Amino acid sequence: MQNFVSCLDVGKLVASRYQIVQILSTDVHIQTYLAQDTHQIGSPKCIVKQVSRRSLDRTSNYAAKLKRTARRRLTKEAQILKQLGHHPQMPQLLGFFQENEDLYLVQEFFPGHPLSQELPFSPRYGKRYTDVECAEMLEELLSILALVHGQGLIHTHLQPQNIIRHQRDGKLILTDFSSAVLLGDSHHQGHLVSAVPHLPVSIPIGTFGYVSPEQLTGHPEPHSDIYALGLIGIQAVTGLHPFHLQVDSATATITWQSQISHSSRSQGEVSTELAAILDKMVRYHGKNRYQSAIEVMEDLYRHYPNLPDPTYPIGESSSEPLGRRSHRIPTTTAQETEPRNPVSPINEFSRQFLGNSLLSVVNLENAEETNLNTIESEAEFPQDDSLAVDARSPEHNSESLSPAAVEHDGGATPVEVQTPVKRRPSPLQPLIVGMSMGIAVNAAIILGAVYSLSQLPPDRGIDLLTKAREIYQNGNLDQAIVLVQSITWDSSAYQQAQDDAQRWQVDWKKAAAEFQQIQQAYEKSQWGSVLSSAAKMPAISHWQMQIEPMVQKAAAEMAPDAEQFLQQAYDRANQKDFASAISLLKKVSYGTPVYDTAQAQIKQYQEQHQQQLEDIAHRQLQQAYDRAINRDFSGALQLLSQIPPGTSAYEIVQQKIAEYSQKQEIKANSVLQQAYEKAAARDYTGAIHLLRQVPRGTTAYEIGQTKIVQYSQHIQPRRGRKTRRVSDATIAPTFNPGDSLQEINPSWFG
């Protein structure tokens, strides 16, 4: 029997709380969705992961084992997120529960774009990072890795797609801890089947391009993450993807510097200091690399002393400077090498984080003791729709996010570790004395000014403007204008009041016109027109209240169409047709329940569409170059004309259009000359054949068409008339294009 993936529909409410907005990814094991939390103010978005049993073919033992593995991986991911606690640059665990035999994990969502969109495509295509930009990026991610490794965890899945540039503050967010493993855990050595030892497959977890040699053999270490980050740093300053890097077969060293020796002259050399740091991060043998993120940060601070301090310090707060304080960072100790107590980490996690109540519903301890060659029993996963454990609830927050609780989850023992020291020059003592005197004098002046101001009469203009704005919003424009005109010229609010009065009259007139249009559309049941006019209504409370009943009615009528447009947009986006998806989302009417979702999706799809256009432009540019190599300048120009403005390649496209147009003229003149020579030899058929190859749009094309008519008369002369030999060799001089039609390797390809 065929296995089918069971996905939740858009709009579905999970645990009576999390409403599905978009399907992000699906496979046989785990489905990932974008949802919104309807129990929170503003309905913030979140990520929901689901392991569904409805897609399981109960007659297949193999599928049952994979599904068990997926459930255990999801449980382990919840344990890891809980252990990491709340950090502004890592996702927070928001919920972990079971509903209708399906297991769910809910985690924090970060709006933004992946780091892969910032990295250059090749050494000659895309903007490469400067040394300082690369050092800042490395330092920010290393500070996160230091915390992760300090908790006794290895990420194992570090790649640009899993690093998000936050839309709000531009900080880097490390995501996707689904493949993270515990340090020294022999049962979780980066393999998909770690929780199922007898499963007949063994696939290393991770993106192979950024995976270290030891991780491919199933033995990841903290320096495996450093290796991956080093490759990201190399890609940032060179544009070389790990798949394009060359390795010295004798020394197993990545020879990335020699691969950019030519192109780096145009964009700046990579400094010796940064190159040395990157080289040490990506050494083949793990023992020869940096052994911790702290060590890398020490070297970065040594060579780049002006790097900013970590925005979110590692460890506990202190009044001492960041670079000189000691933090409690959990790391491995000698005690961890001893055999651990035979306690199931999943069961221990379930007791501490989810409570004993969940063990009766998701009995994963019993699942581990069950024979893996049999299908899960129904008693192991009873149906209980009422259970919904939320990490934000008070009964769990006090325990789940406590650092003390993490220490009892099988994590590492905390020890004292020195953080990197940033050496900065000591300030000069005379400067401090001078500043102190200046501060004292300024303080006296400020106190005197404050006293003088306290003796002045209050500025009534500010209060009058505040009152006028309130009256205006309540619907009395004339009274608001009169109040504004009473503000005297010497008031600090005078100019603002004049500007407000002028704007109010314009907005009021526009609001009255929009209200009439909304009324007329409402009477004709033109719901779309009602909502489109409502979207243009100025932000005046009086008019907004007037149209609210009509807008609510129109929104209810248009809601089914809006949801249909949204679903169709999701379908088009899943097919990578982002242009059509954006067009559909723009049809979602203002005021409908899914309007805000549609607006957010428009922005997201516009970014993805732009990236798609960039890829197409680059590909067509390469195809045009291939046509030009074969001297098919007409085909090359046709391809170049299809590349739209707004892409990074468009400027190069315009240069190539001018170049290929000139070469096409040369080719057309060359073909015309060859046709003349054929005609001079009375080979009119061959001449006509050549003339038909003259490209359209060239100056030689019209001449060629005239000559075709003339030469055709010589092929079929009229009876009784002698033909006159036409020597076109005397009409046009000999023309040899030489090497002028030769295309060379363009500079934009790496």
matplotlib code that plots the C-alpha trace (Angstrom):
import matplotlib.pyplot as plt

x = [0.0, 1.3, 2.1, 0.7, 1.7, -1.2, -0.9, -3.1, -5.2, -4.5, -6.8, -6.9, -6.8, -4.4, -5.0, -7.8, -5.0, -2.5, -4.0, -2.1, -1.2, 1.2, 2.7, 6.5, 7.7, 6.4, 7.9, 6.9, 8.0, 7.6, 5.5, 6.4, 3.9, 3.8, 1.0, -0.3, -1.0, -4.6, -4.3, -1.7, -2.2, -1.6, -1.7, 2.1, 3.4, 5.1, 6.5, 4.5, 6.1, 3.9, 4.4, 1.2, 0.2, -2.6, 0.0, 1.4, 0.8, 0.1, 1.0, 4.6, 7.0, 9.7, 7.3, 6.4, 10.0, 10.6, 7.5, 8.7, 12.1, 10.4, 8.4, 11.5, 13.5, 10.7, 10.7, 14.5, 14.3, 11.8, 14.2, 17.1, 15.1, 13.9, 17.5, 18.7, 16.0, 15.2, 17.9, 17.1, 19.2, 17.8, 14.2, 12.2, 10.1, 6.5, 4.6, 4.9, 1.7, -0.3, -3.6, -5.5, -2.5, -0.3, 2.7, 3.3, 6.1, 5.6, 8.6, 9.3, 9.3, 11.7, 10.7, 13.7, 15.7, 18.3, 22.0, 22.3, 20.6, 23.5, 26.4, 27.9, 27.1, 30.7, 34.0, 32.9, 29.1, 27.7, 29.1, 31.7, 32.1, 35.0, 37.3, 35.6, 32.1, 33.2, 34.8, 31.7, 29.5, 31.8, 32.0, 28.2, 27.6, 30.5, 29.0, 25.8, 27.8, 29.7, 26.4, 25.2, 28.4, 28.4, 25.1, 26.7, 25.1, 26.4, 24.3, 25.6, 23.4, 25.1, 24.6, 23.5, 19.9, 19.6, 20.9, 18.3, 18.9, 16.2, 14.0, 13.6, 17.2, 19.4, 20.8, 21.7, 19.4, 20.6, 17.7, 16.9, 18.1, 16.3, 19.7, 21.5, 23.2, 24.4, 28.1, 29.5, 26.2, 27.2, 23.6, 23.2, 26.3, 24.6, 22.7, 19.0, 18.5, 20.1, 17.0, 16.3, 19.6, 18.2, 16.8, 18.5, 19.5, 22.2, 22.3, 24.5, 22.5, 23.7, 24.2, 27.2, 28.7, 29.2, 29.8, 33.2, 35.0, 34.4, 30.7, 30.3, 31.6, 29.1, 31.4, 30.6, 32.4, 32.0, 34.8, 32.5, 30.3, 33.4, 34.4, 31.0, 31.2, 34.6, 33.3, 30.6, 33.2, 35.2, 32.1, 31.4, 34.9, 35.4, 32.0, 33.2, 30.5, 32.0, 31.2, 33.5, 36.5, 39.5, 41.5, 45.2, 45.3, 48.7, 47.9, 44.1, 44.2, 41.5, 43.3, 40.7, 43.1, 44.7, 41.2, 40.6, 44.1, 43.0, 39.5, 40.5, 42.6, 39.3, 37.5, 40.3, 42.7, 41.7, 43.9, 46.6, 45.1, 41.6, 42.9, 44.9, 41.8, 39.6, 42.3, 42.5, 38.7, 38.5, 41.6, 40.9, 41.8, 39.6, 42.5, 44.3, 41.3, 40.1, 38.7, 36.1, 34.2, 35.9, 39.3, 38.2, 36.8, 40.1, 41.9, 39.3, 39.5, 43.3, 43.3, 40.1, 40.0, 37.1, 34.6, 31.4, 30.7, 28.2, 24.7, 23.5, 26.5, 27.3, 26.6, 25.6, 25.5, 28.2, 29.4, 32.8, 33.6, 32.4, 35.9, 37.2, 34.4, 34.0, 30.8, 29.3, 29.2, 28.3, 31.0, 32.0, 34.1, 35.9, 32.9, 31.0, 33.3, 32.0, 28.9, 25.7, 22.8, 20.5, 17.8, 15.9, 16.7, 13.3, 11.5, 13.6, 12.7, 9.1, 9.0, 10.8, 9.4, 6.0, 5.0, 3.8, 0.4, 1.9, 3.6, 0.1, -0.6, 2.8, 4.5, 7.8, 9.6, 7.5, 8.1, 11.8, 11.3, 8.9, 10.2, 10.9, 9.9, 6.3, 3.8, 3.1, 0.2, -2.9, -2.6, 0.7, -0.8, -4.4, -6.6, -6.9, -7.8, -7.9, -4.2, -2.2, 0.9, 2.2, 5.7, 4.3, 1.8, 2.7, 2.9, 5.7, 7.6, 9.0, 10.4, 11.1, 13.1, 15.1, 18.8, 18.8, 16.4, 18.6, 21.4, 19.3, 18.4, 21.5, 23.4, 26.9, 28.1, 28.8, 32.4, 34.2, 35.4, 37.1, 35.5, 37.6, 39.5, 39.2, 42.4, 41.6, 44.0, 43.7, 42.2, 44.5, 44.2, 44.4, 41.5, 39.4, 40.2, 39.3, 36.1, 35.2, 35.7, 33.6, 30.8, 30.7, 30.5, 27.8, 25.8, 25.8, 24.7, 21.9, 20.6, 20.4, 18.6, 16.1, 15.3, 14.8, 12.4, 10.4, 9.6, 8.1, 4.4, 3.2, 2.8, -0.9, -0.5, 0.5, -2.6, -4.8, -3.3, -3.9, -7.5, -8.0, -6.7, -9.2, -12.1, -11.0, -11.0, -14.4, -15.9, -16.0, -13.6, -14.8, -14.4, -10.9, -9.8, -11.1, -9.2, -6.0, -6.3, -6.4, -2.8, -0.5, 2.6, 5.0, 3.9, 6.2, 3.2, 2.3, 3.9, 2.7, -0.8, -0.8, 0.4, -2.2, -5.1, -4.1, -3.8, -7.1, -9.1, -7.6, -8.1, -11.7, -12.7, -11.2, -12.9, -16.3, -15.8, -14.8, -17.7, -20.2, -18.5, -18.7, -22.4, -23.2, -21.3, -22.9, -26.4, -25.5, -23.9, -20.6, -18.6, -15.2, -15.7, -16.7, -13.5, -11.2, -12.7, -12.4, -8.7, -8.3, -10.2, -8.0, -7.3, -10.1, -12.0, -15.3, -15.4, -13.9, -16.8, -19.3, -18.1, -17.4, -20.8, -20.6, -17.0, -17.8, -20.7, -18.6, -15.7, -18.0, -19.3, -15.8, -14.1, -14.7, -13.2, -10.3, -9.5, -9.7, -7.3, -5.0, -5.1, -4.5, -1.6, -0.1, -0.5, 1.2, 4.0, 4.5, 5.0, 7.5, 5.2, 5.6, 4.4, 1.0, 0.9, 1.6, -1.1, -3.6, -2.7, -3.3, -6.9, -7.5, -9.7, -8.9, -10.8, -11.1, -9.7, -6.8, -5.9, -2.9, -1.7, -1.9, 0.1, 2.8, 3.0, 3.2, 6.4, 7.8, 6.9, 8.3, 11.7, 11.5, 10.4, 13.3, 15.7, 14.0, 14.5, 18.2, 18.6, 16.8, 18.8, 22.1, 21.1, 19.9, 23.1, 25.1, 22.9, 23.4, 27.1, 27.0, 25.0, 27.6, 30.4, 28.7, 28.3, 24.5, 24.1, 20.4, 19.7, 21.9, 20.2, 16.8, 17.8, 19.2, 16.1, 14.1, 16.1, 14.0, 15.2, 15.9, 18.2, 21.8, 22.8, 20.8, 23.7, 25.9, 23.0, 22.9, 26.6, 26.3, 23.3, 25.4, 28.4, 26.4, 24.4, 27.7, 29.0, 25.8, 26.2, 29.8, 28.5, 25.7, 28.2, 30.4, 27.5, 26.6, 30.1, 30.1, 26.8, 28.4, 31.3, 28.8, 26.9, 30.2, 30.8, 27.2, 26.3, 23.0, 21.4, 24.3, 24.1, 20.4, 21.0, 23.6, 21.4, 18.6, 21.0, 21.4, 19.8, 16.8, 17.3, 20.8, 21.6, 22.6, 19.2, 17.3, 20.1, 20.0, 16.3, 16.8, 19.6, 17.4, 14.9, 17.6, 19.4, 16.1, 15.6, 19.0, 18.0, 14.8, 15.6, 12.8, 12.7, 14.3, 16.3, 20.0, 21.1, 23.7, 26.3, 26.2, 29.5, 28.8, 32.4, 32.9, 30.0, 31.4, 35.0, 36.4, 35.4, 37.1, 35.7, 38.8, 38.6, 36.0, 33.2, 35.1, 33.4, 35.7, 34.9, 32.9, 34.1, 30.8, 31.1, 33.1]
y = [0.0, 3.5, 5.9, 9.4, 12.5, 13.9, 17.7, 20.2, 22.6, 26.3, 27.8, 24.7, 25.4, 23.1, 22.7, 25.4, 27.9, 27.7, 28.6, 27.3, 30.0, 28.3, 24.9, 25.4, 21.8, 18.3, 14.8, 11.3, 12.0, 15.6, 18.4, 22.1, 24.9, 28.7, 29.4, 32.3, 32.1, 33.2, 33.3, 36.1, 39.8, 40.5, 36.8, 36.5, 33.9, 30.8, 27.5, 24.3, 20.9, 17.9, 14.1, 12.6, 9.0, 9.3, 9.1, 5.8, 2.6, 0.2, -2.8, -1.6, -2.3, -0.2, 2.8, 2.3, 2.5, 5.7, 7.2, 6.2, 7.8, 11.0, 11.2, 10.6, 13.2, 15.7, 15.0, 15.3, 18.7, 19.9, 18.7, 20.7, 23.9, 23.6, 23.1, 26.2, 28.3, 31.8, 33.5, 36.4, 34.8, 31.2, 30.0, 29.5, 26.5, 27.6, 24.3, 20.6, 18.4, 15.6, 15.9, 13.2, 10.8, 13.5, 15.0, 18.8, 21.1, 24.9, 27.2, 30.9, 32.4, 35.1, 37.2, 38.0, 36.3, 33.6, 34.4, 32.5, 35.5, 37.8, 35.5, 36.0, 33.4, 33.1, 35.0, 37.3, 37.4, 39.1, 41.4, 39.8, 40.5, 42.7, 41.4, 43.5, 42.4, 38.7, 39.1, 40.7, 37.9, 35.2, 36.9, 37.1, 33.5, 32.3, 33.9, 31.9, 28.7, 29.3, 29.2, 26.1, 24.2, 25.3, 23.6, 20.3, 20.4, 20.3, 21.9, 19.7, 21.5, 24.9, 26.3, 29.7, 28.6, 28.0, 31.4, 34.1, 37.9, 39.3, 41.8, 43.9, 44.6, 42.8, 40.3, 36.8, 34.0, 30.4, 28.0, 24.3, 22.4, 19.2, 17.6, 18.8, 16.1, 15.9, 16.1, 12.6, 10.8, 7.7, 7.0, 10.3, 10.6, 12.7, 9.9, 9.8, 6.4, 7.2, 6.4, 3.2, 1.1, -1.7, 0.3, -0.8, 2.7, 5.1, 8.6, 11.3, 14.4, 17.7, 19.4, 17.7, 20.9, 22.3, 19.0, 18.2, 14.9, 13.5, 14.3, 12.3, 9.3, 9.8, 11.4, 15.1, 17.4, 21.1, 21.9, 20.3, 23.4, 25.6, 23.8, 24.6, 28.3, 28.5, 27.4, 30.0, 32.6, 31.5, 31.7, 35.2, 36.6, 34.6, 33.6, 30.0, 27.5, 24.5, 22.3, 24.5, 24.4, 22.4, 20.2, 19.4, 15.6, 15.5, 17.7, 17.6, 21.4, 23.5, 25.7, 28.5, 31.4, 30.2, 29.9, 33.7, 35.0, 36.6, 37.9, 39.2, 42.0, 43.7, 43.4, 43.6, 41.0, 38.9, 39.9, 37.5, 37.5, 36.6, 34.0, 32.4, 32.2, 30.7, 28.2, 27.0, 26.7, 24.3, 22.1, 18.5, 16.9, 18.1, 18.2, 20.8, 23.2, 25.6, 23.5, 26.0, 29.0, 31.0, 30.4, 31.7, 34.8, 35.4, 35.5, 37.7, 40.2, 40.2, 41.2, 43.2, 45.0, 47.3, 44.4, 45.2, 43.3, 40.5, 42.1, 39.3, 38.4, 34.8, 33.7, 35.7, 39.5, 41.4, 44.9, 43.9, 44.6, 41.8, 40.8, 40.4, 38.6, 34.9, 33.2, 29.9, 28.0, 24.3, 22.2, 18.6, 17.3, 14.2, 12.9, 12.7, 10.0, 7.6, 5.4, 7.3, 6.0, 4.0, 6.7, 7.4, 11.0, 11.3, 10.1, 12.4, 15.3, 14.4, 14.3, 17.6, 19.7, 18.3, 16.9, 13.4, 14.0, 13.7, 10.4, 8.8, 10.2, 10.1, 7.1, 7.3, 5.4, 2.3, 2.9, 2.5, -0.8, -2.1, -4.4, -2.1, -4.8, -4.5, -1.7, 0.8, -0.4, 1.8, 1.8, 3.5, 6.6, 7.0, 9.5, 12.6, 15.9, 17.9, 17.8, 20.9, 21.7, 25.3, 26.4, 29.9, 28.8, 29.7, 26.2, 25.4, 28.7, 28.6, 25.1, 24.7, 27.9, 27.6, 27.1, 24.9, 22.6, 22.3, 21.0, 18.0, 16.9, 15.0, 18.2, 19.0, 20.2, 24.0, 25.1, 28.4, 29.4, 32.6, 34.5, 36.2, 39.3, 42.4, 44.5, 48.2, 51.1, 52.7, 56.2, 59.1, 60.5, 64.2, 63.7, 62.3, 65.3, 67.7, 65.9, 66.0, 69.8, 70.2, 68.1, 70.2, 73.5, 72.2, 70.9, 74.4, 76.0, 73.4, 73.9, 77.6, 77.2, 74.8, 77.3, 80.1, 77.9, 77.0, 80.7, 81.1, 80.9, 77.5, 77.1, 76.8, 76.1, 72.5, 71.8, 73.6, 71.5, 68.3, 69.3, 70.3, 66.9, 65.1, 67.3, 66.6, 62.9, 63.0, 64.6, 68.4, 69.9, 73.5, 73.6, 72.0, 74.6, 77.5, 76.1, 75.8, 79.4, 80.5, 79.3, 82.3, 82.7, 82.5, 79.0, 76.1, 74.3, 77.1, 75.7, 72.2, 73.5, 75.3, 72.2, 70.0, 72.4, 72.4, 68.6, 68.1, 70.0, 68.0, 64.6, 65.5, 66.3, 63.0, 61.1, 62.6, 61.6, 58.0, 57.7, 58.5, 56.0, 53.3, 54.1, 53.8, 50.6, 49.1, 49.9, 48.0, 45.1, 45.8, 44.4, 44.6, 48.3, 48.9, 47.4, 49.0, 52.5, 51.7, 51.0, 54.6, 56.2, 58.6, 57.7, 59.8, 58.1, 59.8, 58.4, 55.1, 54.5, 55.6, 53.0, 50.2, 48.4, 48.5, 47.3, 44.4, 43.3, 43.5, 41.7, 38.8, 38.6, 38.7, 36.4, 33.2, 34.7, 36.1, 32.7, 31.1, 33.7, 33.0, 29.2, 29.6, 31.9, 29.2, 26.6, 28.9, 29.6, 25.9, 25.7, 28.5, 30.7, 33.7, 36.3, 34.7, 34.2, 37.9, 38.8, 36.6, 38.0, 41.5, 40.4, 39.7, 42.5, 45.0, 44.2, 40.4, 38.1, 37.0, 40.5, 40.9, 37.4, 38.2, 41.5, 39.6, 36.9, 39.5, 40.9, 37.4, 36.3, 39.5, 38.7, 35.1, 36.3, 38.7, 35.9, 33.8, 36.6, 36.8, 33.1, 33.3, 36.4, 34.7, 31.5, 33.5, 35.5, 32.3, 31.0, 34.2, 33.9, 30.3, 31.6, 34.3, 31.7, 30.1, 33.5, 33.2, 36.9, 37.0, 34.2, 35.9, 39.2, 37.6, 36.0, 39.2, 41.2, 38.8, 39.8, 42.3, 45.5, 45.5, 42.4, 42.7, 41.5, 44.1, 46.5, 43.8, 42.9, 46.4, 46.3, 42.9, 44.0, 46.9, 44.6, 41.8, 44.3, 45.6, 42.1, 41.2, 44.2, 42.9, 39.4, 40.7, 42.7, 39.7, 37.5, 40.2, 40.3, 36.5, 36.7, 39.3, 37.0, 34.1, 36.4, 37.5, 33.8, 33.5, 31.2, 33.1, 30.2, 30.2, 34.0, 33.9, 31.2, 33.5, 36.6, 34.8, 34.4, 38.2, 39.0, 41.2, 44.7, 45.2, 47.8, 44.9, 43.3, 45.7, 45.5, 41.7, 41.6, 43.8, 41.5, 38.4, 39.8, 40.8, 37.5, 35.5, 37.1, 35.7, 32.2, 32.2, 34.7, 35.7, 33.9, 35.8, 38.2, 37.9, 38.0, 40.5, 39.4, 41.4, 41.7, 42.7, 42.2, 45.7, 47.1, 46.4, 46.2, 43.0, 42.6, 40.3, 40.5, 38.7, 38.2, 40.9, 38.3, 36.3, 36.2, 36.0, 34.7, 37.4, 38.8, 38.1, 34.3, 32.5]
z = [0.0, -0.9, 1.9, 1.6, 3.6, 5.6, 5.7, 7.7, 5.6, 5.7, 8.3, 10.5, 14.2, 16.2, 19.9, 19.5, 19.4, 16.5, 13.2, 10.1, 7.7, 5.3, 4.6, 4.7, 4.0, 3.9, 3.9, 5.0, 8.6, 9.7, 8.3, 9.1, 9.0, 9.6, 12.0, 14.2, 17.9, 18.3, 22.1, 22.1, 21.4, 17.8, 16.9, 16.5, 14.0, 15.1, 13.6, 14.1, 13.4, 13.2, 13.2, 11.9, 12.3, 9.7, 6.9, 8.3, 6.4, 9.3, 7.2, 6.8, 9.6, 7.9, 7.8, 11.4, 12.4, 10.5, 12.1, 15.6, 14.8, 13.7, 16.9, 19.0, 17.0, 17.5, 21.2, 21.3, 19.5, 22.1, 24.9, 23.3, 22.8, 26.4, 27.5, 25.6, 27.3, 26.0, 23.9, 21.5, 18.8, 19.0, 18.7, 21.9, 22.6, 22.8, 23.0, 22.8, 22.9, 21.3, 19.6, 17.6, 17.8, 16.2, 18.0, 17.7, 18.5, 18.5, 18.4, 17.9, 14.4, 13.2, 10.2, 8.0, 5.3, 5.3, 5.2, 1.9, 0.2, 1.3, 0.3, -3.2, -5.9, -7.3, -7.1, -9.8, -9.3, -6.2, -3.5, -1.4, 2.3, 3.4, 6.1, 8.8, 7.7, 7.7, 11.2, 12.6, 11.1, 12.6, 16.0, 16.2, 15.3, 17.5, 20.5, 19.9, 19.3, 22.5, 24.4, 22.5, 23.1, 26.7, 27.1, 26.0, 22.5, 18.9, 16.2, 13.3, 10.8, 10.5, 7.0, 5.5, 5.1, 8.8, 9.8, 9.6, 9.4, 11.7, 10.0, 13.1, 14.3, 11.7, 14.2, 13.1, 14.4, 14.6, 13.8, 13.1, 16.1, 14.8, 14.1, 17.3, 19.4, 22.9, 23.4, 24.0, 23.4, 21.6, 20.6, 18.8, 16.5, 13.9, 12.3, 11.3, 12.9, 16.3, 18.2, 16.2, 16.3, 14.2, 11.4, 8.2, 7.0, 8.3, 6.9, 8.4, 9.3, 7.9, 4.6, 3.1, 1.7, 5.2, 7.0, 8.5, 7.8, 11.3, 11.1, 7.9, 9.8, 12.6, 15.2, 15.5, 18.0, 18.8, 16.3, 13.6, 14.0, 13.8, 10.6, 9.0, 10.2, 8.6, 5.3, 5.5, 6.2, 3.2, 1.0, 2.3, 1.4, -1.8, -3.3, -3.4, -2.3, -0.4, -3.5, -5.5, -3.1, -4.1, -1.6, -1.8, -2.0, -0.3, 2.8, 2.8, 3.0, 1.4, -1.1, -1.3, -1.5, -4.7, -6.3, -5.9, -6.5, -9.8, -8.9, -5.5, -7.1, -8.2, -4.9, -2.3, -1.0, 2.0, 4.9, 6.1, 9.6, 8.6, 6.1, 8.9, 11.2, 8.4, 7.5, 11.1, 11.4, 8.3, 8.9, 7.9, 11.3, 14.1, 16.6, 14.5, 14.5, 17.1, 19.9, 21.0, 19.8, 22.5, 21.0, 17.6, 19.3, 21.1, 17.8, 16.2, 19.0, 18.8, 15.1, 15.1, 18.5, 17.3, 17.0, 18.9, 22.1, 21.9, 21.9, 24.3, 26.6, 27.2, 30.7, 33.8, 33.9, 35.8, 36.5, 35.1, 31.4, 29.1, 28.0, 31.5, 33.3, 34.0, 33.0, 33.9, 30.6, 30.8, 29.2, 29.4, 32.3, 33.1, 34.9, 31.7, 30.3, 33.0, 32.3, 32.9, 34.9, 32.7, 32.6, 29.4, 28.4, 26.8, 29.9, 32.2, 29.9, 29.9, 33.7, 34.2, 31.3, 30.3, 33.7, 34.7, 33.0, 29.6, 30.3, 30.3, 26.8, 25.1, 26.8, 25.0, 27.8, 27.0, 23.3, 23.8, 25.5, 22.8, 20.1, 17.1, 14.7, 15.6, 15.0, 17.8, 19.9, 20.2, 23.9, 23.6, 21.9, 23.2, 21.6, 23.7, 22.0, 25.2, 26.0, 24.9, 26.8, 26.2, 27.2, 27.8, 30.5, 34.1, 35.3, 32.8, 32.5, 36.0, 35.4, 31.7, 31.2, 34.4, 33.9, 37.0, 35.4, 32.3, 34.5, 35.5, 31.9, 31.3, 30.3, 31.1, 34.5, 34.6, 35.1, 35.1, 31.6, 30.7, 27.8, 25.2, 26.4, 24.3, 24.9, 24.5, 25.2, 28.7, 28.8, 29.7, 33.2, 32.2, 29.8, 32.7, 34.9, 32.1, 31.4, 35.1, 35.3, 32.1, 33.5, 36.7, 34.8, 32.5, 35.4, 36.9, 33.7, 33.2, 36.7, 36.2, 32.9, 34.5, 37.2, 34.7, 32.6, 35.7, 36.2, 32.7, 32.1, 30.7, 26.9, 26.4, 22.7, 23.3, 25.3, 22.8, 19.9, 21.9, 22.5, 18.8, 17.6, 19.9, 18.7, 15.1, 15.6, 17.2, 14.0, 14.6, 12.0, 12.3, 16.0, 15.8, 13.2, 15.5, 18.4, 16.3, 15.1, 18.7, 19.3, 19.3, 17.1, 20.1, 21.1, 20.3, 18.9, 16.4, 13.2, 13.9, 14.5, 11.2, 9.3, 11.1, 10.2, 6.5, 6.4, 8.3, 5.7, 2.9, 4.7, 5.7, 2.2, 1.0, 3.8, 2.9, -0.8, 0.2, 2.5, -0.3, -2.6, 0.2, 0.8, -2.9, -3.3, -0.2, -1.5, -4.7, -2.8, -4.5, -1.6, -3.3, -4.0, -0.3, 1.0, -1.6, -0.7, 3.0, 2.5, 1.2, 4.1, 6.1, 9.7, 11.2, 14.0, 13.1, 9.6, 10.5, 12.9, 10.2, 7.8, 10.3, 9.9, 6.1, 6.1, 8.5, 6.2, 3.1, 4.8, 5.7, 2.2, 0.7, 3.3, 1.2, -1.9, 0.1, 1.6, -1.8, -3.2, -0.3, -0.8, -4.6, -3.8, -1.6, -4.3, -6.9, -4.5, -3.9, -7.7, -7.5, -9.5, -7.2, -9.7, -10.0, -6.2, -5.6, -8.1, -6.3, -2.9, -4.1, -4.8, -1.1, 0.0, 2.8, 6.0, 5.5, 8.2, 6.0, 4.7, 7.1, 6.3, 2.6, 3.0, 4.9, 2.2, -0.5, 1.0, 1.4, -2.1, -3.6, -2.0, -3.4, -6.8, -6.9, -6.1, -8.8, -11.3, -10.4, -11.0, -14.4, -15.4, -14.6, -16.5, -19.5, -19.4, -19.6, -22.5, -24.4, -23.9, -25.3, -28.4, -28.9, -28.8, -31.8, -33.5, -33.1, -32.1, -33.0, -30.5, -27.9, -28.3, -28.0, -24.7, -23.4, -24.3, -22.0, -18.9, -16.9, -15.3, -11.6, -11.6, -10.7, -14.1, -16.0, -16.3, -17.8, -20.1, -21.6, -22.3, -24.0, -26.1, -27.5, -28.1, -29.8, -31.9, -33.2, -33.9, -35.6, -38.0, -38.7, -39.4, -41.6, -43.7, -44.0, -45.2, -47.7, -49.0, -49.5, -51.4, -53.7, -54.4, -55.2, -57.6, -59.3, -60.0, -61.4, -58.4, -57.8, -55.9, -53.4, -53.2, -52.4, -49.8, -48.0, -48.3, -46.5, -43.5, -43.0, -39.6, -39.4, -37.9, -39.5, -42.1, -44.5, -44.2, -46.6, -49.1, -48.9, -49.6, -52.7, -53.9, -53.4, -55.9, -58.4, -58.2, -58.6, -62.0, -63.2, -62.1, -64.3, -67.1, -69.5, -72.9, -75.7, -73.5, -72.9, -69.4, -68.4, -66.0, -62.8, -61.1, -57.5, -56.7, -58.0, -56.0, -52.5, -51.4, -50.0, -46.3, -43.8, -40.2, -38.8, -35.1, -34.5, -34.1, -31.5, -28.0, -25.0, -21.5, -19.9, -16.5, -14.6, -14.6, -12.0]

ax = plt.figure().add_subplot(projection="3d")
ax.plot(x, y, z, "-o")
ax.set_aspect("equal")
plt.show()
